[in-house]
Amino acid sequence: MERKLFHGSSMIVEKPKILSDGYYKDFGYGFYCTNIEKQAKRWALIKKKSHIVNQYAYEQNQELNVCVFPQMTDGWLSFVDK
């Protein structure tokens, strides 16, 4: 099933790269998206240069290690508060 995902950024990201080495993001490796466009807009607004909301059509890929939190639960809080 295809899902619509959003990524707030300071630039257009046509083809996201999945990082596998280094620690470059707030929550570690990966490319962070949300299914909530308003949330992605807030992420984009914290960027110093421009404010872009990238939109993607995502088809699940079994080869990727994906964390999905449909709600803000204790598991979600534990993940984001590392």
N, C-alpha and C positions, 0 to 999 in steps of 0.2 A: 504494500500500500504506500502510495506517495504522500509525503507530508510537506507542508510549506514551513520553511525555517528562515529565521532572520539573524543577521550578525551586524552589530553596531561597530563602526570603524571610522577611521579618518580617511579611508581610501576605498576604492572599488576593489573587491576581491572576487574575481571571476572564477578562479579555480583554487579553492582553499588547499593548503598543504597541511598534512597531518604531521606534526613534529614528533620525532621519536628520540631525539637526543637534545640535551640542554634543558634548562628550566627557564623558559621565557615568558610564561603567562602567570596570572594571579593564582590559578589553581593547578599549575603544573603543565604537563604536556597536553597538546590537543588544540582543537579549534572549536570555540564556544559559540553555540547558537541557542536560540529560544524560539518557541512557536508563538510567542507573544510579541507582536510588532512594537507595541508601546514600550516594552522593556528594552528592545534593541535600540529604539530611538534614544532612551535615557543613557544607554551605554555609549552611543555615538556622541552625545552631547558633552561627555567628559573629555573627549579628544580635543587637543589644543588647536589643531589646524582646521580641517573641514569636518563635516558631520554627515556620514553616509550610512544608510541602512541597506545592507546587501540582502537580497532575497534568493532563496534556493528551493528547488524542488528536490526533496530527498527521498530516495528509494532505499530501504533498509539493505545494508550490506553485512552479511554474516561474518565477514573477515575482520570487521572493525570492532574494537572494544568500546561500546557505547554505554554511557550512564544516562538513564531516563528517569526523571523524577516527576510524575504527573501532578504531585502535590508537594507542598512544603512539609515534610515529615522529619522525624528525628534523623533518619538516614540521610536525607537531603542536607540538613544542618551539619551533620557530622562530615559530609563530603566538602561543603563549601567553607567550613571553619577549620580546615587543616592547619 
